[in-house]
Amino acid sequence: MVSLPSTLLFPLTIQNGDSLCTTLAAVYGKAVNSFSNKQSKKHRKVACACVAPPRNWKSDESSAIKFNGSSKSEHLSVVRDTEDDSDVLIECREVYKSFGEKKILNGVSFKIRHGEAVGIIGPSGTGKSTVLKIIAGLLAPDKGEVYIRGRKRAGLISDEEISGLRIGLVFQSAALFDSLTVRENVGFLLYENSNMSDNQISELVKECLAAVGLKGVEDRLPSELSGGMKKRVALARSILYDITNDSIEPEVLLYDEPTAGLDPIASTVVEDLIRSVHIKGRDAVGKPGKIASYVVVTHQHSTIKRAIDRLLFLHKGKIVWEGMTREFTTSTNPIVQQFATGSLDGPIKY
């Protein structure tokens, strides 16, 4: 998992056909090889990952999660005034994306509000991961608009282009650097780009690892960790921030299949951790979470039940249904019914 702040520290271009992890590995290659020599150079700025709610945001339960009414939503129990978008952090409007002649997204529109826990579900190959990459600014839509806290984003994220929001992307694989210790992996951006001392960074790393239920693993290499532990280390890396930075911005985390490849128990641990670092949760040491909102792409029913409040169903590049998690298994939409039951009979064909 690599945190991608709204002011990126490096240019990033994804070639068609390349995996995101491969691209990032190429971008970071030189930085990793020279990591030990650069730890003493504390001269660049790092974006802050801590969370501050909008000025008019209320933390009470009654105003925590409210959504726009939609003809595609089924019986949403809480309705928001459609003109009040003051808490919208990310919005996609009629987003289209193709790779060559293959159409992936065909007019996707939705909003992510402060305090939300949103899931994007649907059949494989329907564009769920592509949506995350577009939100993160790693891919530019062919058509349509992306707004970050009300400001239209043009093309890919670049330095100083968008301020006011950090966006972190959590990969299916933990995306840890094999040659670095857990401490160096979690504190990577601070070691490379902050003016903090090594001792300060080390203490912050310990705090973040404790927040995800890991202690005493700072000197281990990724090869010495289980799959579930690697994902928890990656999560710790995403919530680390520069305590010396005066700028305080909310952070949205994007999880791409966070429980893929994990056994049921390890999946439960990760699902609960996703909840715990959210502003409505408390982490492993009892402190309030700092993540303003998050979006999860998943196929696993356990993740839907434990970590998600509102669902967007993506099929053939369009959102064909949206609703609360409790409505998922009772929906009358035939596409949703087939997906929920795993039936071979229905509109989804393989």
C-alpha positions in Angstrom: 0.0 0.0 0.0 1.3 3.4 -1.0 -0.3 6.7 0.1 -0.8 9.1 -2.8 -1.2 12.6 -1.4 -3.0 15.3 -3.5 0.4 16.9 -4.1 2.3 13.9 -5.5 6.0 13.7 -4.8 6.8 12.2 -8.2 5.4 12.2 -11.8 3.5 8.9 -12.6 2.4 7.6 -15.9 0.8 4.2 -16.3 1.2 2.5 -19.7 -1.6 0.5 -21.1 -1.2 -3.1 -19.9 1.2 -2.3 -17.0 0.1 -3.2 -13.5 -0.1 -0.3 -11.0 2.4 -2.1 -8.7 4.9 -2.5 -11.7 4.6 1.1 -12.5 5.2 2.3 -8.9 8.1 -0.1 -8.6 9.7 1.5 -11.6 9.1 5.0 -10.3 10.5 4.2 -6.9 13.4 2.0 -8.0 16.2 4.6 -7.7 14.8 5.9 -4.4 14.8 2.5 -2.8 18.3 1.7 -4.0 19.6 5.0 -2.5 17.4 4.9 0.6 20.1 4.5 3.2 22.1 7.4 1.8 19.1 9.8 1.7 17.8 9.3 5.3 20.0 12.1 6.5 18.7 14.6 3.9 15.8 16.3 5.4 15.0 19.2 3.1 11.8 18.5 1.2 8.1 18.9 2.2 5.7 16.0 2.7 1.9 16.3 2.5 0.0 15.8 5.8 -2.2 12.7 6.2 -4.1 13.7 9.3 -7.8 14.5 9.1 -9.8 17.7 9.7 -13.5 17.6 9.0 -15.1 20.4 6.9 -16.0 23.5 8.9 -19.7 22.8 8.9 -19.3 19.1 9.6 -21.1 17.7 12.6 -19.7 14.6 14.3 -23.0 13.5 15.9 -24.5 10.3 14.6 -27.6 12.0 13.2 -25.6 13.8 10.6 -22.8 11.2 10.1 -24.0 9.5 6.9 -26.6 11.0 4.5 -26.9 10.5 0.8 -28.4 12.0 -2.2 -31.7 10.5 -3.3 -31.3 8.5 -6.5 -33.7 6.6 -8.8 -31.2 3.8 -8.7 -31.2 3.6 -4.9 -33.6 1.3 -3.2 -35.4 2.6 -0.1 -32.6 4.7 1.3 -33.6 5.3 4.9 -31.7 8.6 5.3 -32.1 11.3 2.7 -29.9 14.4 2.2 -30.9 17.8 0.8 -29.6 17.5 -2.8 -28.4 21.1 -2.7 -26.1 20.5 0.3 -22.8 19.2 -1.1 -20.6 20.9 1.4 -19.3 17.6 2.7 -18.6 16.0 -0.7 -14.9 15.1 -0.9 -14.8 13.3 -4.3 -17.2 13.4 -7.1 -17.2 11.6 -10.5 -19.5 12.9 -13.2 -20.2 10.8 -16.3 -16.7 9.3 -16.4 -15.8 7.2 -19.4 -12.6 5.2 -19.9 -11.4 2.9 -22.6 -8.1 1.0 -23.3 -7.8 0.8 -27.1 -11.1 -0.6 -28.4 -12.1 -2.0 -25.1 -14.6 0.2 -23.2 -14.2 -0.1 -19.5 -16.3 2.8 -18.0 -19.4 4.0 -19.7 -20.6 7.1 -17.8 -20.0 6.5 -14.1 -21.3 9.1 -11.6 -21.2 9.1 -7.8 -20.1 11.2 -4.8 -18.0 10.3 -1.8 -19.0 12.3 1.3 -17.1 13.0 4.5 -17.6 10.1 7.0 -18.7 7.5 4.4 -17.7 3.9 4.1 -18.5 3.0 0.4 -18.1 -0.3 -1.4 -17.8 -0.8 -5.2 -18.9 -4.3 -6.2 -19.7 -6.1 -9.4 -18.4 -8.8 -11.7 -14.7 -9.1 -12.6 -13.5 -6.9 -15.4 -16.2 -4.3 -15.1 -13.9 -1.4 -14.2 -13.9 -1.3 -10.4 -10.1 -0.9 -10.0 -10.1 1.5 -12.9 -12.5 3.7 -10.9 -10.1 3.7 -8.0 -7.1 4.7 -10.2 -9.1 7.6 -11.7 -10.1 8.8 -8.3 -6.5 8.6 -7.2 -5.3 10.6 -10.2 -3.3 7.7 -11.7 -5.5 7.5 -14.7 -7.2 10.3 -16.6 -10.8 9.7 -17.8 -11.3 9.9 -21.6 -14.5 11.8 -20.9 -16.3 13.2 -17.9 -15.1 15.1 -14.8 -13.6 14.4 -11.4 -14.0 16.9 -8.6 -11.8 17.0 -5.5 -13.6 19.0 -2.7 -15.5 20.9 -5.4 -12.5 21.7 -7.6 -12.3 20.1 -11.0 -9.2 18.1 -11.6 -7.6 18.3 -15.1 -5.8 15.2 -16.2 -3.5 13.3 -13.9 -2.5 14.5 -10.4 0.7 16.7 -10.5 2.6 18.6 -7.9 0.6 21.6 -6.4 -2.4 20.8 -8.7 -4.9 19.9 -6.0 -4.8 20.8 -2.3 -7.2 20.1 0.5 -7.4 16.3 0.3 -5.0 13.4 0.6 -5.9 10.2 -1.4 -4.3 6.9 -0.5 -4.5 3.8 -2.6 -4.3 0.3 -1.0 -3.2 -2.3 -3.4 -4.3 -6.0 -3.6 -0.7 -6.9 -2.7 0.8 -5.0 0.2 3.4 -3.4 -2.2 6.1 -3.4 0.4 9.7 -3.0 -0.6 11.4 -6.3 0.0 14.8 -4.9 0.8 13.6 -2.5 3.5 12.6 -3.3 7.0 9.1 -2.7 8.3 10.2 0.5 9.9 11.7 1.8 6.7 8.6 0.7 4.7 6.2 2.4 7.0 8.2 5.6 7.3 9.5 5.7 3.7 7.9 9.0 2.7 8.9 10.7 5.9 12.5 9.5 5.7 12.7 10.7 2.1 10.7 13.9 2.2 10.4 15.4 5.7 12.5 17.4 8.1 11.7 15.1 11.0 14.5 13.3 12.8 15.0 9.6 12.6 13.9 9.2 16.2 10.7 11.1 15.6 9.9 9.0 12.5 10.7 5.8 14.4 8.2 6.8 17.2 5.5 7.6 14.7 6.1 4.3 12.9 5.7 2.5 16.3 2.4 4.3 17.0 1.0 3.5 13.5 2.0 -0.2 13.8 0.4 -0.3 17.2 -2.8 1.2 15.8 -3.1 -1.7 13.4 -2.3 -4.3 16.1 1.4 -4.9 15.3 4.1 -4.4 17.9 7.8 -5.4 17.8 8.0 -6.0 14.1 9.9 -2.8 13.1 13.2 -4.6 12.3 11.6 -7.5 10.4 11.8 -7.8 6.6 8.6 -8.3 4.6 9.7 -11.9 3.9 9.4 -12.6 7.6 5.7 -11.6 7.7 2.5 -13.4 7.0 0.2 -12.2 4.2 -2.2 -10.6 6.7 0.6 -8.9 8.6 2.0 -7.4 5.3 -1.4 -5.9 4.6 -1.5 -4.4 8.1 2.0 -2.9 7.7 0.8 -1.4 4.4 -2.2 0.1 6.2 0.1 1.5 8.9 2.1 3.2 6.1 -1.0 4.8 4.7 -2.0 6.5 8.0 1.4 7.9 8.8 1.7 11.7 8.6 4.2 14.4 9.2 3.5 15.9 12.7 5.7 19.0 11.9 3.5 20.0 8.9 1.1 22.8 9.6 -1.2 21.8 6.8 -4.1 19.5 8.0 -6.1 17.8 5.3 -8.6 15.0 5.4 -7.6 11.7 3.8 -9.6 9.3 1.7 -8.4 5.7 1.5 -9.1 3.6 -1.5 -8.8 -0.2 -0.9 -8.5 -2.5 -3.9 -9.5 -6.0 -2.8 -7.9 -5.6 0.7 -8.7 -9.2 1.8 -7.8 -11.0 -1.4 -5.8 -14.1 -0.7 -6.4 -14.1 3.0 -8.1 -16.8 5.1 -11.4 -16.0 6.7 -9.9 -15.1 10.1 -7.2 -12.9 8.6 -9.9 -11.3 6.4 -11.9 -10.4 9.5 -8.8 -8.8 11.1 -8.2 -6.6 8.1 -11.9 -5.7 7.7 -12.1 -4.6 11.4 -8.9 -2.6 10.9 -10.4 -0.8 8.0 -13.3 0.2 10.3 -11.0 1.1 13.2 -8.8 3.7 11.4 -12.0 5.5 10.1 -13.1 8.6 12.0 -16.0 6.7 13.4 -13.9 3.9 14.8 -11.1 3.4 17.3 -7.8 1.8 16.5 -6.1 -1.1 18.3 -4.8 1.2 21.1 -8.2 2.9 21.6 -7.5 6.2 19.7 -10.1 7.7 17.3 -9.4 6.9 13.7 -8.2 9.6 11.3 -9.4 8.5 7.9 -12.2 10.8 6.7 -13.8 8.4 4.2 -12.9 5.2 2.4 -13.9 3.3 -0.7 -13.5 -0.5 -0.9 -13.5 -2.6 -4.1 -14.3 -6.2 -3.1 -16.0 -9.5 -4.1 -16.1 -10.9 -0.6 -19.4 -10.9 1.2 -17.7 -10.7 4.6 -16.0 -7.5 3.6 -19.3 -6.1 2.4 -21.0 -6.9 5.7 -18.2 -5.9 8.1 -16.6 -2.9 6.4 -19.1 -1.1 4.2 -22.2 1.0 4.7 -23.2 2.0 1.2 -22.8 0.0 -2.0 -22.3 1.0 -5.7 -22.9 -1.9 -8.1 -20.8 -1.6 -11.3 -21.8 -3.7 -14.3 -20.6 -3.2 -17.9 -19.1 0.1 -17.0 -22.1 1.6 -15.4 -23.6 1.9 -11.9 -26.7 -0.2 -12.2 -27.7 -0.2 -8.5 -26.8 1.6 -5.3 -28.1 1.2 -1.8 -27.3 0.5 1.8 -25.5 -2.7 2.7 -28.6 -4.1 4.5 -30.5 -3.8 1.2 -27.9 -5.9 -0.8 -29.4 -9.3 -0.1 -33.0 -8.2 -0.4 -32.7 -6.2 -3.6 -35.1 -7.1 -6.4 -32.6 -6.1 -9.1 -31.8 -9.3 -11.0 -28.2 -8.4 -11.4 -27.7 -7.8 -7.7 -29.7 -10.9 -6.8 -27.5 -13.1 -9.0 -24.3 -11.6 -7.6 -25.5 -11.9 -4.0 -26.4 -15.6 -4.4 -23.6 -16.6 -6.7 -26.2 -18.2 -9.1 -25.1 -19.2 -12.6 -28.6 -18.1 -13.9 -29.1 -14.5 -14.5 -28.0 -11.5 -16.6 -24.3 -11.8 -15.6 -22.6 -14.2 -18.1 -19.1 -15.6 -18.0 
